Amino acid sequence: MNASTPQEKTTSAPPLRVERLTKRFRQGNTTIEALRDVSLTIEQGQFVAVMGASGSGKSTLLHVMAGLTRPEEGRVWVDGQNLAAMPDRELTLFRRRRIGLVFQAFNLIPTLTARDNILLPVLADGREQEVEPELGELLHRLGLADRTAHRPDALSGGEQQRVAIARAVIGNPSIVLADEPTGSLDSVTGQSICKLLQQLCVLYDRTIVMVTHEPAVAVWAERIVVLRDGQVLTEFPTAQFDDVHDLAAYYQDVVGSGPTGKPTGRTKVKP
Amino acid sequence: MKVAWKLALAYVVQHPTRTLLTCSAMIASVCIVVWVASSYDALASQFGQQATEYLGRYDFFVVPEDPENPTIASELTTTLRRDPAVAEVEPVSQSQVRLMNPNAEPEMDPMAGGMGGSMRGPTQRPPRDPAQTAAVEKTDSPRPKREAGPGGPPSKGNGADRPRRPGPSGPGGPGGMPRMRPMSPPTLVGTDAKDPPYELLEGVWLDHQHPEHRGAVLTKATAESLKAKLGDPLLLIIGMKEFRIHVAGVIGQGATQTGMMGMGRGMRRPSSTKPRTGVEAGPASSAIYLPRALADQFSRGKSRTNLVNIRLKPEAKSQIADFRKRWEPQLATSKPMASMLGLEDIKTEISEGMVARQSRQQAWAATGLSLLAALFIIFTTLSMGVTERVRQFAVMRAVGLTRGQVSQAIAVEGLLLALIGWLGGLAAGRAILAMVAHFRPELFRNGPTLGTWCIALTALSAFGGALAASIVPAWRANSVEPLEAMSPPRSPRPGSRRAIALAILGLPLIAINPILVYATSASMSSDTLYYVYMAVGCTSMAIGFLLLTPIAILAVERFVGPWLARLLGIEPRLLRSQLGSNLWRTLGTTAALTVGLGLYVSIQIWGYSMLEPFKPGRWVPDMLVCFPRGGLPDSEIDAVRHVEGVRSETCIPLAVEQPKLASDITRSEQFNSVTRQNNVIMIGLDPQVAFGGSDPLIQADFVEGRASEAIAKLKQGRNCIVPDHFLRAAGLKLGDHFTMVLPDRPDRKVEYTIVGAVSLPGWHWMTKFSGLRRREGRSAAMVFADYATVRRDFELHQINFFWMSVDENYGRKHLDRAEQIAAELKAATEAHRMPGGPAPADTDGPMDGRKAAMLLAGEALRPIADRNQGEKQPVNAQGTWAAGAQMFGESVRVSTPDEVLVRIVARAGDWIWGMSYLPLVTLLATSLGVVNTVMASVRARRWEFGVLRAIGVTRSGLVRMVVGEGILIGLITCLLSLAFGITAGWCGTGISQYVSFFGGLAPPLIVPWSHLFIGLGMALGLCLFAALWPAVLTGRTEPLKLLQAGRASM
């Protein structure tokens, strides 16, 4: 594993930068290369969508970026710290304070109330008093003010995901990583969640990386990174598309293109 | 820590059924400890009161400390009197005597021990007709020459010869409450005290002005034991003489309370002949007080001051410590040496006494058992929780909880369950005690309270168990990787490889104990061996079986599961792998059940294996006849041989004596046991009839030597055949010799050479009540030698014993007459039957030829005995007990192997079942864990059940599936418990050979299947019953609800 010490700082420290990541899995006797030499930089306040077909490595990339698993090669810089070189406890504490995670399946603790679920990372840190003033505003903004005493099984899917988003941002992390956050929701609710993430990004200057395979979701981001076979195929801003259909067509064009990732030119792109 | 409490509390509150079941099991487990430990608390609460009662109106006792000269010097008494702080110094003499109340009914329960003199059967009752009364009225007359003196046989009558009864009641009554202990032999106290040492309950104190009136004052316990009232005449027997006295008063030193019995004269080992010193020399609890002058007169001036009672002046009471400090050095340097006993010494002694110690040991045992039960109950619950929450833990880890915080949450969860269980258990235990106290107030003299000891032990069992139980689940929870939050839940799979690996690790651990006990024992001292056995052997064995549990689960599920499924009429594949896939929770449940059942099995196997060498074997002849009064001359031998029902060719006279060994070849001083005693029972017999021919009278197997050669050598003179265990205990071999001392002539010794060794199972109990133990309570061996030689060597002039076989055909022909004899004997002895015990001899049960012949023979021997009545022969107290053998009239005492077998099996059974009670209650408590496990299994499979119901499986089908799982858990438990119990029982039997009083007899391994089936059946029944509730609940749920509930939990 190519790793430097966690203390090693990069010069202009963007909130998230990955360098030449390689991640392999073993399935029986076969070794699968889930990520191959992936490099990526996410700037402060950016909302980036990572797209790709099933098995393209997009979820693996997110897991590595979240410090949930370690790469075989390469480095992951979050807030100037290399996650790949951190020991487990340090990494856990770093994740608690600097990384927010949103899961497809919400992953709330069923025995805790919505409020306790939101506060879980700060409870673990003993900082619940510190975030108390912000909590009210956050709950209000997420439309959860009157649902705090409910347990997850009494909340709708959208509400559960909003609780999960609140949990992800409550500790004021440097980045929020969302793994298919609308995957378990209907399209209307999904759109509202996307809007919420975008608002967080705009209003609170959050840096968000979202994994999705739906163009209708990705379109809410300002930049899209497309992965294919564990490699970054291409990346492009969403601003160049008039609507989601154009984006979807362009995405299909890119994914269906040759190894260079260059679109066939059949889709309409703004200059 | 806050997050751990929040998570744990939320989980416990959100799973009320699981919490309730777990806590119920914990409550039951804690209740067991409360029940047992409260008996010690009840005892401990009385220590101070008992110590004060024991001191009476005195502040100190001065007791002798020199075993060579256990007296108090008169100069010391004089000096003590000069001390200005002293108000009263009262020197007294104490000596052991025998006491009889001619007016009282005979002792009704001789097996309960009591005074040596009162151990008389109905046939030995002092005669009531005038002629016989006259004989008794002849007081102050010499006793027959061969009557045992003080310190001899009477001292064996305190019940110490019978096995102690441990188990749930242990030292106490049912459930561990204090039980009244038998009286110790009475002590004659000679005193000049003007006032009674204890409260005078009835009558008057000693009349020192008129000792010739012979008024005695009894302690309450002595009076009750003798059934003596004021004015009653008593026979005081000292040495060879009897003295007539009467009851003038009764004082309140009842001292029947458990702790007090350890004090004074009551606490000596009966077999010990060492003089009493220190605490043992304190005031006797069972006493008869006489004026010192009279006591001196009765003992022919031999009484010595061996106790001094001291009372301080009221103004000096506040300086008790100073007084003690002043006198202790002087007493320690006095000649002979003495020491001082005060309140604290007595309290300490009571708390360290046998009863308190046994009670404490029982409390520890219950705590250990309860701790193990709590451990596995909580382990099961935590394991289930961890398995179900793997994804939650992954999420927690992903959002930033450290491994330590996840582990803390699990540990706190365990402690929460323990806390609820502990508090609930204390409350429930207190309620039970209050209920018992309501119906049996005498068991709680100071009220039903939960004492410190009880609270501490219950806390130890609950919280210790909880913490230990948390280790593996916490480790499993903190091993969860955060990435698992992103993956779909894994379906559990049976970990066959891991199970095999654990089994490979477990088997050598299990093997350590047998190797230790049976292979390496010779290289260690008994003490070292015992400690290594406990610390290493038992621990490694328990861990080994725990490691073996996974493979047992998989094996039973794989091989028994399909058969059970077919039996229940369900598809085998539906029953498969539920338990194996959820290994941890199944392991916890089966281990919890195995704690109780395994222990039960091991106790049964150990108990019945230990019993086996004490059961009379086939070698024992049909009848052993004793003529305790007088004995027969040689001229009567033919008459005996020709009584009806007896086979004359196998009817032989015996010459019996119980001499001491000249040297301690069995090392009985070092370690006293059934095989290591300082004497043997010498039996002279006709070697040819006893061991020769095709149908010998004694059909014993020769372990060493050959019968024919041994017979020939026996006929030559001082040669003998010994039991095989005697060779082991004494370290002798064939050709070796040993020396004995004649009982009545210590200067004369005889030496016998060993020419054969035989297996003689059950000889101990054949001699116990038959009268063969003529001098001592126990013996190292039954030794056979030539009749004439023994008779000559031991100067036995009359015949007191016959061994004979009977003619069964004769008996069959005269069944009616035998029935009539049996009815008469039964009527005569029924009144003296031991409560709950077997009828004396063979008066109960169906009549057969052998029994009939024995009854006819016994009856026919009566006139022969009557016409040869004479001196009472020396015999230990048990040899006179009415319930110990069948008496035909006054002078014929018959012991049969059948009767001894019934008696010993009944006694041992009582004992073994007493010990088995606690494990069975533990099994009951832990069975609640099965409900929990099956509930968890059902919960995890609701969706699957919904699908099954949707595709057409009936309600009953589902119920049978769930019940089948419960039965499988029961079967795994039975398998593990059997394996554990057999191994533990076997090792327990092995170690007992070195450390137990009953060891040394090399018992075979006995597996009492019929008894084991009770426990195994109980376990299976409990598992079945425990599975019924979740099964029926599942069966009653609509398919759609099952599907919805299942999907929601996914």
Contacts between the chains, C-beta under 8 A, distances in Angstrom:
chain1	res1	chain2	res2	distance
A	59	B	486	6.9
A	63	B	483	6.0
A	63	B	486	6.2
A	66	B	398	7.3
A	68	B	398	6.2
A	68	B	481	7.6
A	68	B	482	4.7
A	68	B	483	4.5
A	68	B	485	7.8
A	68	B	486	6.9
A	69	B	481	7.9
A	69	B	483	5.2
A	88	B	403	7.3
A	89	B	402	5.9
A	89	B	403	7.5
A	92	B	397	6.8
A	92	B	400	6.0
A	92	B	401	7.3
A	92	B	402	5.0
A	92	B	403	7.5
A	93	B	400	7.0
A	93	B	402	7.1
A	95	B	398	7.1
A	95	B	399	7.5
A	95	B	400	5.1
A	95	B	482	7.7
A	96	B	399	6.9
A	96	B	400	2.3
A	96	B	401	7.5
A	97	B	400	7.1
A	101	B	398	5.5
A	101	B	399	6.3
A	103	B	395	7.4
A	103	B	398	8.0
A	103	B	485	6.4
A	103	B	486	6.8
A	107	B	391	7.1
A	107	B	392	7.9
A	107	B	395	4.3
A	107	B	398	7.7
A	107	B	485	5.5
A	108	B	395	7.8
A	109	B	7	7.3
A	109	B	10	7.7
A	109	B	392	5.5
A	109	B	395	6.8
A	109	B	396	7.2
A	110	B	14	7.3
A	110	B	392	7.5
A	111	B	7	7.4
A	111	B	10	3.9
A	111	B	11	4.9
A	111	B	13	7.5
A	111	B	14	4.2
A	112	B	6	7.3
A	112	B	7	7.3
A	112	B	10	5.3
A	116	B	6	6.4
A	116	B	10	7.3
A	120	B	3	7.3
A	120	B	396	7.1
A	120	B	399	5.7
A	120	B	401	7.5
A	121	B	399	4.9
A	121	B	400	4.6
A	123	B	2	6.5
A	123	B	3	4.4
A	123	B	6	6.6
A	124	B	3	4.9
A	124	B	396	7.9
A	124	B	399	7.6
A	124	B	400	5.4
A	124	B	401	4.7
A	124	B	402	7.5
A	124	B	405	5.8
A	125	B	400	7.2
A	126	B	2	6.9
A	151	B	14	7.9
A	153	B	1048	6.9
A	167	B	399	6.4
A	168	B	399	8.0
A	171	B	400	7.7
A	179	B	486	6.4
